[in-house]
Amino acid sequence: MVLAKNNVARAQVADSLERPVSVNSPVKADLPEDAVHRFSLEEALQYGQQHNTQVKNALLDILIQEQSNRQVAAAALPSVTASGSITDNLKLQTVLLPGEFMQQPAGTFVPVTFGTTYNTTAGVDANQVLFDGQVFIGLKARRTSMDWKKAQADVTKENIRTNIYKIYYQLVVSRTQMGLIQANIDRISKLKHDTQLMYENGVAEKLDIDKSDVQLTNLETEKQKLLVTIANGYNGLKILLGMPISDKLILTDTLSEDQIKSGILVGNDFNYNQRNDYKALQLSRKLDAFNVKRYKYSKIPTLNLAASYSKQNQQNDLSFAGDWFTSSFISLRLNIPLFSGFSKNAQIKQAGFELLKADNQLFNLRQTIDNEIQTAKNNFSSAISIMDYQKKNMELAQKVYDQTKKKYEVGAGSQTEINTAQTDLKAAQTNYISALYDAVIAKVDFLKATGKL
């Protein structure tokens, strides 16, 4: 069963050498058309921005912050509440009055019961903050809080884009790698066929045929490992994109040396604000500064306006008849903080230290960005040079192999020479594939370092 699956996977990848790269997950034959995705790199990036779980959660964080801002704004708006109550005085309170009030002898007391069985009240209360420094700072910080969440979402999006870039092109490069392996298999198969004819004519030895079989087995093993790596890579890309594993994914872009080299090295026009992580940290520092002000303003007086209007009814039954008595008031309340056990001073100092930490983090991030850009430049320049060198070396190894094979076919060369040439060609091909992928990664890292990804 496993062998049958492997044969199907090999057939799929072999077919992909003649068309866009594609590795299919096991799906039913009646797969709906909407489960097939043919993506260029840009289309894959767009899909990932819409379906990746981390991105979706980052966008939800923005909506959560929006509601938090509404809560802050609510503190500056009037607060109005309505209330009502019905009290059943099961046992009215008895009060002792001096006897003189009731024409009784002095020094005596007369028990008297006051009130009604039912008391009903209904009213409306309103409160309004007229001045509160902490509320005003919260209102000013709302925009910064929203911008900070958006910047964090941009950082998340950029990280996802970076990973999509790398995995997408890794799979595209694997197409070239598979083509080279298949070419080697075809080449050794042809050599084995020629050697078989020479052996039948008494020119070659059976050992030469066996050596070809060993080489073919090694190449088939390498091909099988690459098939598994490609299949796993497609599954990893689907997870990164937020795509169901059962869907079929086809990558339509190709990759060439010219594409890798095309204009990414820039002049001295870089600005730190081009980096999303730097913008996010700046906004975080701004929030820390607001926090310092908030704690400082907690030491100044606050002023509030309060108003109330209510009606009260007192009856011995629940008829709500009779008179309803009105009460109302309006008041200004001034709170002046005098002493809080030095807690506010501690909060101010703590917030100040957090602000200093943010300054240190910004300085360190600038240093880190400078190093990332310079390192990315060096790595990219080196990767391009190595890629060009390895491509020339691979072409040269191909020529050496072709000439050695011609010598072998006319009987002027040995099996050892052609085996050595084949080994050198395969090593050159492996080095070229590695250099090609390293160049792609170097380009992506440079674009990310300069905030242009």
One Martini backbone bead per residue (centre of mass of N, CA, C, O) as a GRO file, in nm:
protein
  453
    1MET     BB    1   0.059   0.061  -0.022
    2VAL     BB    2   0.300   0.254   0.008
    3LEU     BB    3   0.419   0.203  -0.275
    4ALA     BB    4   0.177   0.312  -0.432
    5LYS     BB    5   0.191   0.602  -0.324
    6ASN     BB    6   0.477   0.663  -0.424
    7ASN     BB    7   0.415   0.628  -0.726
    8VAL     BB    8   0.211   0.858  -0.740
    9ALA     BB    9   0.399   1.086  -0.644
   10ARG     BB   10   0.608   1.055  -0.872
   11ALA     BB   11   0.411   1.114  -1.104
   12GLN     BB   12   0.335   1.402  -1.017
   13VAL     BB   13   0.622   1.530  -1.026
   14ALA     BB   14   0.696   1.454  -1.314
   15ASP     BB   15   0.460   1.618  -1.435
   16SER     BB   16   0.556   1.902  -1.311
   17LEU     BB   17   0.797   1.949  -1.515
   18GLU     BB   18   0.566   2.043  -1.746
   19ARG     BB   19   0.450   2.222  -1.506
   20PRO     BB   20   0.329   2.350  -1.254
   21VAL     BB   21   0.371   2.324  -0.938
   22SER     BB   22   0.255   2.003  -0.783
   23VAL     BB   23   0.098   1.877  -0.480
   24ASN     BB   24  -0.117   1.625  -0.378
   25SER     BB   25  -0.359   1.563  -0.179
   26PRO     BB   26  -0.559   1.337  -0.043
   27VAL     BB   27  -0.841   1.295  -0.254
   28LYS     BB   28  -1.117   1.296  -0.407
   29ALA     BB   29  -1.234   1.261  -0.728
   30ASP     BB   30  -1.485   1.475  -0.649
   31LEU     BB   31  -1.343   1.743  -0.644
   32PRO     BB   32  -1.401   2.052  -0.601
   33GLU     BB   33  -1.313   2.335  -0.772
   34ASP     BB   34  -1.285   2.530  -0.511
   35ALA     BB   35  -1.026   2.332  -0.407
   36VAL     BB   36  -0.857   2.485  -0.628
   37HIS     BB   37  -0.522   2.636  -0.624
   38ARG     BB   38  -0.385   2.902  -0.826
   39PHE     BB   39  -0.066   3.038  -0.737
   40SER     BB   40   0.087   3.303  -0.700
   41LEU     BB   41   0.264   3.479  -0.491
   42GLU     BB   42   0.062   3.713  -0.458
   43GLU     BB   43  -0.186   3.530  -0.409
   44ALA     BB   44  -0.073   3.394  -0.158
   45LEU     BB   45  -0.044   3.650   0.010
   46GLN     BB   46  -0.343   3.732   0.006
   47TYR     BB   47  -0.456   3.476   0.130
   48GLY     BB   48  -0.294   3.491   0.397
   49GLN     BB   49  -0.415   3.772   0.492
   50GLN     BB   50  -0.716   3.632   0.517
   51HIS     BB   51  -0.651   3.321   0.664
   52ASN     BB   52  -0.461   3.361   0.875
   53THR     BB   53  -0.477   3.329   1.210
   54GLN     BB   54  -0.287   3.553   1.311
   55VAL     BB   55  -0.411   3.777   1.142
   56LYS     BB   56  -0.702   3.757   1.241
   57ASN     BB   57  -0.629   3.818   1.540
   58ALA     BB   58  -0.501   4.096   1.489
   59LEU     BB   59  -0.769   4.220   1.382
   60LEU     BB   60  -0.929   4.164   1.643
   61ASP     BB   61  -0.757   4.349   1.824
   62ILE     BB   62  -0.860   4.608   1.695
   63LEU     BB   63  -1.159   4.569   1.778
   64ILE     BB   64  -1.102   4.553   2.080
   65GLN     BB   65  -0.977   4.838   2.103
   66GLU     BB   66  -1.226   4.992   2.011
   67GLN     BB   67  -1.394   4.910   2.262
   68SER     BB   68  -1.200   5.028   2.471
   69ASN     BB   69  -1.233   5.321   2.372
   70ARG     BB   70  -1.535   5.338   2.439
   71GLN     BB   71  -1.494   5.311   2.743
   72VAL     BB   72  -1.329   5.568   2.778
   73ALA     BB   73  -1.544   5.764   2.661
   74ALA     BB   74  -1.766   5.699   2.877
   75ALA     BB   75  -1.629   5.859   3.118
   76ALA     BB   76  -1.713   6.152   2.970
   77LEU     BB   77  -2.001   6.071   3.000
   78PRO     BB   78  -2.301   6.050   3.095
   79SER     BB   79  -2.466   5.912   3.390
   80VAL     BB   80  -2.769   5.719   3.374
   81THR     BB   81  -3.020   5.634   3.626
   82ALA     BB   82  -3.275   5.407   3.713
   83SER     BB   83  -3.515   5.376   3.989
   84GLY     BB   84  -3.684   5.129   4.206
   85SER     BB   85  -3.921   5.079   4.492
   86ILE     BB   86  -4.056   4.832   4.729
   87THR     BB   87  -4.180   4.856   5.068
   88ASP     BB   88  -4.241   4.615   5.327
   89ASN     BB   89  -4.358   4.684   5.647
   90LEU     BB   90  -4.409   4.438   5.858
   91LYS     BB   91  -4.276   4.619   6.102
   92LEU     BB   92  -4.320   4.885   6.262
   93GLN     BB   93  -4.170   5.131   6.415
   94THR     BB   94  -4.104   5.207   6.753
   95VAL     BB   95  -4.157   5.509   6.949
   96LEU     BB   96  -4.048   5.700   7.225
   97LEU     BB   97  -4.236   5.939   7.397
   98PRO     BB   98  -4.278   6.181   7.587
   99GLY     BB   99  -4.543   6.237   7.799
  100GLU     BB  100  -4.577   6.546   7.757
  101PHE     BB  101  -4.674   6.518   7.451
  102MET     BB  102  -4.942   6.332   7.574
  103GLN     BB  103  -5.042   6.422   7.858
  104GLN     BB  104  -4.831   6.303   8.057
  105PRO     BB  105  -4.640   6.221   8.284
  106ALA     BB  106  -4.353   6.284   8.396
  107GLY     BB  107  -4.117   6.030   8.296
  108THR     BB  108  -4.275   5.923   8.064
  109PHE     BB  109  -4.369   5.684   7.799
  110VAL     BB  110  -4.487   5.673   7.456
  111PRO     BB  111  -4.587   5.453   7.225
  112VAL     BB  112  -4.503   5.499   6.869
  113THR     BB  113  -4.624   5.464   6.533
  114PHE     BB  114  -4.463   5.497   6.221
  115GLY     BB  115  -4.601   5.493   5.915
  116THR     BB  116  -4.621   5.265   5.642
  117THR     BB  117  -4.645   4.972   5.483
  118TYR     BB  118  -4.591   5.127   5.204
  119ASN     BB  119  -4.300   5.204   4.998
  120THR     BB  120  -4.262   5.421   4.708
  121THR     BB  121  -4.001   5.449   4.456
  122ALA     BB  122  -3.882   5.695   4.200
  123GLY     BB  123  -3.584   5.749   3.986
  124VAL     BB  124  -3.320   5.986   3.877
  125ASP     BB  125  -2.967   5.962   3.793
  126ALA     BB  126  -2.684   6.194   3.752
  127ASN     BB  127  -2.348   6.193   3.597
  128GLN     BB  128  -2.059   6.427   3.564
  129VAL     BB  129  -1.757   6.486   3.425
  130LEU     BB  130  -1.562   6.782   3.442
  131PHE     BB  131  -1.284   6.689   3.602
  132ASP     BB  132  -1.022   6.450   3.479
  133GLY     BB  133  -0.710   6.374   3.403
  134GLN     BB  134  -0.730   6.066   3.338
  135VAL     BB  135  -0.954   6.087   3.129
  136PHE     BB  136  -0.811   6.278   2.928
  137ILE     BB  137  -0.573   6.089   2.870
  138GLY     BB  138  -0.744   5.855   2.760
  139LEU     BB  139  -0.853   6.015   2.518
  140LYS     BB  140  -0.571   6.080   2.388
  141ALA     BB  141  -0.481   5.758   2.370
  142ARG     BB  142  -0.668   5.620   2.163
  143ARG     BB  143  -0.519   5.655   1.891
  144THR     BB  144  -0.256   5.519   1.977
  145SER     BB  145  -0.376   5.242   2.045
  146MET     BB  146  -0.476   5.184   1.758
  147ASP     BB  147  -0.203   5.216   1.610
  148TRP     BB  148  -0.061   4.991   1.769
  149LYS     BB  149  -0.239   4.757   1.674
  150LYS     BB  150  -0.183   4.799   1.372
  151ALA     BB  151   0.124   4.759   1.390
  152GLN     BB  152   0.110   4.471   1.498
  153ALA     BB  153  -0.038   4.359   1.252
  154ASP     BB  154   0.190   4.429   1.051
  155VAL     BB  155   0.399   4.244   1.176
  156THR     BB  156   0.244   3.983   1.133
  157LYS     BB  157   0.215   4.006   0.826
  158GLU     BB  158   0.519   4.013   0.763
  159ASN     BB  159   0.592   3.737   0.879
  160ILE     BB  160   0.407   3.578   0.692
  161ARG     BB  161   0.525   3.675   0.425
  162THR     BB  162   0.807   3.567   0.467
  163ASN     BB  163   0.727   3.263   0.486
  164ILE     BB  164   0.589   3.245   0.214
  165TYR     BB  165   0.822   3.318   0.038
  166LYS     BB  166   1.015   3.086   0.124
  167ILE     BB  167   0.834   2.838   0.068
  168TYR     BB  168   0.755   2.892  -0.219
  169TYR     BB  169   1.056   2.898  -0.336
  170GLN     BB  170   1.138   2.624  -0.235
  171LEU     BB  171   0.935   2.473  -0.419
  172VAL     BB  172   1.042   2.587  -0.684
  173VAL     BB  173   1.332   2.480  -0.652
  174SER     BB  174   1.249   2.178  -0.634
  175ARG     BB  175   1.189   2.158  -0.935
  176THR     BB  176   1.481   2.179  -1.029
  177GLN     BB  177   1.587   1.944  -0.859
  178MET     BB  178   1.409   1.727  -0.990
  179GLY     BB  179   1.515   1.764  -1.278
  180LEU     BB  180   1.809   1.681  -1.217
  181ILE     BB  181   1.752   1.399  -1.113
  182GLN     BB  182   1.610   1.295  -1.366
  183ALA     BB  183   1.849   1.345  -1.555
  184ASN     BB  184   2.037   1.145  -1.410
  185ILE     BB  185   1.865   0.897  -1.450
  186ASP     BB  186   1.865   0.908  -1.760
  187ARG     BB  187   2.171   0.901  -1.792
  188ILE     BB  188   2.228   0.629  -1.644
  189SER     BB  189   2.038   0.459  -1.813
  190LYS     BB  190   2.192   0.505  -2.076
  191LEU     BB  191   2.462   0.398  -1.976
  192LYS     BB  192   2.364   0.116  -1.908
  193HIS     BB  193   2.275   0.043  -2.193
  194ASP     BB  194   2.554   0.079  -2.325
  195THR     BB  195   2.705  -0.119  -2.138
  196GLN     BB  196   2.542  -0.368  -2.215
  197LEU     BB  197   2.635  -0.376  -2.509
  198MET     BB  198   2.938  -0.389  -2.447
  199TYR     BB  199   2.920  -0.653  -2.287
  200GLU     BB  200   2.800  -0.826  -2.519
  201ASN     BB  201   3.082  -0.744  -2.691
  202GLY     BB  202   3.332  -0.752  -2.473
  203VAL     BB  203   3.413  -0.448  -2.358
  204ALA     BB  204   3.268  -0.490  -2.090
  205GLU     BB  205   3.175  -0.522  -1.758
  206LYS     BB  206   2.962  -0.626  -1.514
  207LEU     BB  207   3.053  -0.410  -1.307
  208ASP     BB  208   2.956  -0.162  -1.468
  209ILE     BB  209   2.655  -0.227  -1.437
  210ASP     BB  210   2.645  -0.230  -1.126
  211LYS     BB  211   2.726   0.068  -1.089
  212SER     BB  212   2.474   0.181  -1.224
  213ASP     BB  213   2.271   0.057  -1.024
  214VAL     BB  214   2.371   0.208  -0.778
  215GLN     BB  215   2.317   0.493  -0.886
  216LEU     BB  216   2.013   0.456  -0.934
  217THR     BB  217   1.933   0.391  -0.644
  218ASN     BB  218   2.032   0.656  -0.519
  219LEU     BB  219   1.852   0.842  -0.693
  220GLU     BB  220   1.577   0.723  -0.612
  221THR     BB  221   1.610   0.787  -0.313
  222GLU     BB  222   1.643   1.092  -0.344
  223LYS     BB  223   1.370   1.134  -0.483
  224GLN     BB  224   1.190   1.026  -0.255
  225LYS     BB  225   1.277   1.235  -0.041
  226LEU     BB  226   1.189   1.483  -0.204
  227LEU     BB  227   0.889   1.414  -0.221
  228VAL     BB  228   0.838   1.434   0.083
  229THR     BB  229   0.937   1.726   0.120
  230ILE     BB  230   0.733   1.853  -0.072
  231ALA     BB  231   0.473   1.758   0.063
  232ASN     BB  232   0.535   1.895   0.336
  233GLY     BB  233   0.563   2.182   0.220
  234TYR     BB  234   0.271   2.210   0.125
  235ASN     BB  235   0.141   2.175   0.402
  236GLY     BB  236   0.284   2.413   0.535
  237LEU     BB  237   0.170   2.630   0.342
  238LYS     BB  238  -0.128   2.584   0.402
  239ILE     BB  239  -0.116   2.658   0.700
  240LEU     BB  240  -0.006   2.945   0.654
  241LEU     BB  241  -0.260   3.028   0.469
  242GLY     BB  242  -0.531   2.880   0.577
  243MET     BB  243  -0.554   2.595   0.439
  244PRO     BB  244  -0.681   2.317   0.359
  245ILE     BB  245  -0.527   2.015   0.325
  246SER     BB  246  -0.735   1.896   0.102
  247ASP     BB  247  -0.642   2.091  -0.082
  248LYS     BB  248  -0.537   2.217  -0.393
  249LEU     BB  249  -0.196   2.311  -0.485
  250ILE     BB  250  -0.075   2.561  -0.723
  251LEU     BB  251   0.229   2.676  -0.855
  252THR     BB  252   0.299   2.935  -1.107
  253ASP     BB  253   0.571   3.022  -1.047
  254THR     BB  254   0.893   3.123  -1.126
  255LEU     BB  255   1.266   3.091  -1.136
  256SER     BB  256   1.543   3.322  -1.158
  257GLU     BB  257   1.831   3.490  -1.152
  258ASP     BB  258   1.709   3.763  -1.243
  259GLN     BB  259   1.494   3.782  -1.022
  260ILE     BB  260   1.687   3.788  -0.782
  261LYS     BB  261   1.859   4.047  -0.888
  262SER     BB  262   1.633   4.234  -0.892
  263GLY     BB  263   1.605   4.542  -0.757
  264ILE     BB  264   1.713   4.579  -0.410
  265LEU     BB  265   1.941   4.762  -0.399
  266VAL     BB  266   1.989   5.042  -0.206
  267GLY     BB  267   2.035   5.326  -0.083
  268ASN     BB  268   2.017   5.603   0.164
  269ASP     BB  269   1.672   5.592   0.211
  270PHE     BB  270   1.650   5.488   0.486
  271ASN     BB  271   1.386   5.433   0.732
  272TYR     BB  272   1.278   5.328   1.032
  273ASN     BB  273   0.964   5.364   0.958
  274GLN     BB  274   0.966   5.113   0.756
  275ARG     BB  275   0.944   4.961   1.019
  276ASN     BB  276   0.703   4.803   1.197
  277ASP     BB  277   0.849   4.749   1.470
  278TYR     BB  278   0.931   5.045   1.516
  279LYS     BB  279   0.652   5.173   1.516
  280ALA     BB  280   0.541   5.005   1.751
  281LEU     BB  281   0.750   5.102   1.964
  282GLN     BB  282   0.684   5.402   1.950
  283LEU     BB  283   0.389   5.370   2.042
  284SER     BB  284   0.455   5.237   2.311
  285ARG     BB  285   0.608   5.483   2.423
  286LYS     BB  286   0.368   5.679   2.408
  287LEU     BB  287   0.199   5.522   2.615
  288ASP     BB  288   0.400   5.555   2.848
  289ALA     BB  289   0.374   5.864   2.857
  290PHE     BB  290   0.073   5.867   2.929
  291ASN     BB  291   0.108   5.716   3.197
  292VAL     BB  292   0.262   5.933   3.344
  293LYS     BB  293   0.038   6.149   3.325
  294ARG     BB  294  -0.186   5.994   3.466
  295TYR     BB  295  -0.046   5.979   3.746
  296LYS     BB  296  -0.010   6.284   3.784
  297TYR     BB  297  -0.325   6.355   3.758
  298SER     BB  298  -0.407   6.195   4.025
  299LYS     BB  299  -0.312   6.461   4.215
  300ILE     BB  300  -0.553   6.610   4.115
  301PRO     BB  301  -0.841   6.744   4.107
  302THR     BB  302  -1.192   6.668   4.105
  303LEU     BB  303  -1.500   6.714   3.902
  304ASN     BB  304  -1.853   6.675   3.981
  305LEU     BB  305  -2.182   6.607   3.856
  306ALA     BB  306  -2.502   6.596   4.032
  307ALA     BB  307  -2.832   6.434   3.990
  308SER     BB  308  -3.180   6.431   4.125
  309TYR     BB  309  -3.500   6.245   4.077
  310SER     BB  310  -3.799   6.189   4.289
  311LYS     BB  311  -4.055   5.954   4.398
  312GLN     BB  312  -4.308   5.926   4.672
  313ASN     BB  313  -4.501   5.654   4.824
  314GLN     BB  314  -4.758   5.625   5.095
  315GLN     BB  315  -4.907   5.311   5.200
  316ASN     BB  316  -5.136   5.044   5.315
  317ASP     BB  317  -5.130   4.979   5.007
  318LEU     BB  318  -5.112   4.876   4.642
  319SER     BB  319  -5.250   5.137   4.481
  320PHE     BB  320  -5.082   5.412   4.436
  321ALA     BB  321  -5.225   5.619   4.580
  322GLY     BB  322  -5.216   5.939   4.609
  323ASP     BB  323  -4.943   6.092   4.703
  324TRP     BB  324  -4.652   6.229   4.538
  325PHE     BB  325  -4.330   6.285   4.644
  326THR     BB  326  -4.084   6.528   4.586
  327SER     BB  327  -3.728   6.490   4.496
  328SER     BB  328  -3.430   6.706   4.467
  329PHE     BB  329  -3.094   6.746   4.313
  330ILE     BB  330  -2.783   6.945   4.297
  331SER     BB  331  -2.421   6.880   4.247
  332LEU     BB  332  -2.090   6.952   4.358
  333ARG     BB  333  -1.778   6.760   4.333
  334LEU     BB  334  -1.478   6.789   4.527
  335ASN     BB  335  -1.161   6.625   4.484
  336ILE     BB  336  -0.880   6.619   4.719
  337PRO     BB  337  -0.575   6.506   4.722
  338LEU     BB  338  -0.356   6.440   5.005
  339PHE     BB  339  -0.323   6.119   5.093
  340SER     BB  340  -0.170   5.780   4.971
  341GLY     BB  341   0.100   5.652   5.080
  342PHE     BB  342   0.288   5.704   4.812
  343SER     BB  343   0.162   5.552   4.561
  344LYS     BB  344   0.168   5.766   4.335
  345ASN     BB  345   0.474   5.807   4.330
  346ALA     BB  346   0.536   5.514   4.253
  347GLN     BB  347   0.380   5.514   3.984
  348ILE     BB  348   0.539   5.738   3.846
  349LYS     BB  349   0.818   5.602   3.861
  350GLN     BB  350   0.746   5.342   3.718
  351ALA     BB  351   0.658   5.477   3.451
  352GLY     BB  352   0.933   5.613   3.401
  353PHE     BB  353   1.096   5.349   3.372
  354GLU     BB  354   0.936   5.241   3.129
  355LEU     BB  355   1.023   5.475   2.943
  356LEU     BB  356   1.327   5.413   2.954
  357LYS     BB  357   1.303   5.132   2.834
  358ALA     BB  358   1.190   5.224   2.562
  359ASP     BB  359   1.440   5.386   2.480
  360ASN     BB  360   1.633   5.145   2.484
  361GLN     BB  361   1.479   4.975   2.273
  362LEU     BB  362   1.507   5.175   2.040
  363PHE     BB  363   1.812   5.179   2.030
  364ASN     BB  364   1.849   4.873   1.990
  365LEU     BB  365   1.681   4.851   1.728
  366ARG     BB  366   1.857   5.033   1.555
  367GLN     BB  367   2.106   4.855   1.578
  368THR     BB  368   1.976   4.599   1.465
  369ILE     BB  369   1.892   4.711   1.190
  370ASP     BB  370   2.171   4.790   1.091
  371ASN     BB  371   2.278   4.499   1.104
  372GLU     BB  372   2.069   4.362   0.920
  373ILE     BB  373   2.129   4.523   0.664
  374GLN     BB  374   2.430   4.462   0.637
  375THR     BB  375   2.404   4.155   0.644
  376ALA     BB  376   2.208   4.132   0.402
  377LYS     BB  377   2.396   4.253   0.194
  378ASN     BB  378   2.628   4.054   0.224
  379ASN     BB  379   2.463   3.794   0.171
  380PHE     BB  380   2.357   3.869  -0.109
  381SER     BB  381   2.620   3.918  -0.258
  382SER     BB  382   2.732   3.638  -0.197
  383ALA     BB  383   2.498   3.466  -0.315
  384ILE     BB  384   2.526   3.565  -0.607
  385SER     BB  385   2.815   3.475  -0.655
  386ILE     BB  386   2.773   3.175  -0.589
  387MET     BB  387   2.553   3.118  -0.796
  388ASP     BB  388   2.721   3.186  -1.048
  389TYR     BB  389   2.950   2.989  -0.989
  390GLN     BB  390   2.775   2.725  -0.972
  391LYS     BB  391   2.662   2.740  -1.256
  392LYS     BB  392   2.932   2.722  -1.406
  393ASN     BB  393   3.021   2.458  -1.269
  394MET     BB  394   2.787   2.286  -1.378
  395GLU     BB  395   2.842   2.331  -1.679
  396LEU     BB  396   3.128   2.214  -1.669
  397ALA     BB  397   3.050   1.932  -1.560
  398GLN     BB  398   2.880   1.863  -1.808
  399LYS     BB  399   3.108   1.872  -2.016
  400VAL     BB  400   3.287   1.662  -1.887
  401TYR     BB  401   3.086   1.433  -1.906
  402ASP     BB  402   3.037   1.434  -2.212
  403GLN     BB  403   3.333   1.379  -2.291
  404THR     BB  404   3.371   1.118  -2.126
  405LYS     BB  405   3.147   0.960  -2.269
  406LYS     BB  406   3.268   0.965  -2.551
  407LYS     BB  407   3.526   0.815  -2.476
  408TYR     BB  408   3.383   0.562  -2.371
  409GLU     BB  409   3.228   0.487  -2.638
  410VAL     BB  410   3.524   0.461  -2.801
  411GLY     BB  411   3.737   0.336  -2.577
  412ALA     BB  412   3.915   0.591  -2.425
  413GLY     BB  413   3.765   0.517  -2.160
  414SER     BB  414   3.656   0.477  -1.829
  415GLN     BB  415   3.450   0.397  -1.574
  416THR     BB  416   3.587   0.571  -1.363
  417GLU     BB  417   3.568   0.842  -1.514
  418ILE     BB  418   3.256   0.853  -1.543
  419ASN     BB  419   3.194   0.834  -1.242
  420THR     BB  420   3.343   1.088  -1.160
  421ALA     BB  421   3.184   1.284  -1.343
  422GLN     BB  422   2.909   1.222  -1.214
  423THR     BB  423   2.979   1.307  -0.927
  424ASP     BB  424   3.058   1.599  -0.994
  425LEU     BB  425   2.787   1.682  -1.117
  426LYS     BB  426   2.611   1.630  -0.870
  427ALA     BB  427   2.759   1.824  -0.681
  428ALA     BB  428   2.710   2.078  -0.855
  429GLN     BB  429   2.402   2.065  -0.841
  430THR     BB  430   2.371   2.082  -0.536
  431ASN     BB  431   2.517   2.357  -0.506
  432TYR     BB  432   2.323   2.517  -0.684
  433ILE     BB  433   2.062   2.477  -0.525
  434SER     BB  434   2.169   2.598  -0.264
  435ALA     BB  435   2.242   2.878  -0.388
  436LEU     BB  436   1.960   2.951  -0.488
  437TYR     BB  437   1.816   2.948  -0.213
  438ASP     BB  438   2.005   3.143  -0.063
  439ALA     BB  439   1.934   3.386  -0.248
  440VAL     BB  440   1.637   3.403  -0.179
  441ILE     BB  441   1.668   3.444   0.126
  442ALA     BB  442   1.846   3.699   0.106
  443LYS     BB  443   1.632   3.873  -0.029
  444VAL     BB  444   1.410   3.855   0.184
  445ASP     BB  445   1.584   3.964   0.421
  446PHE     BB  446   1.638   4.240   0.293
  447LEU     BB  447   1.349   4.337   0.258
  448LYS     BB  448   1.281   4.318   0.558
  449ALA     BB  449   1.508   4.502   0.675
  450THR     BB  450   1.394   4.756   0.479
  451GLY     BB  451   1.069   4.746   0.460
  452LYS     BB  452   0.992   4.593   0.146
  453LEU     BB  453   0.797   4.330   0.174
   0.00000   0.00000   0.00000
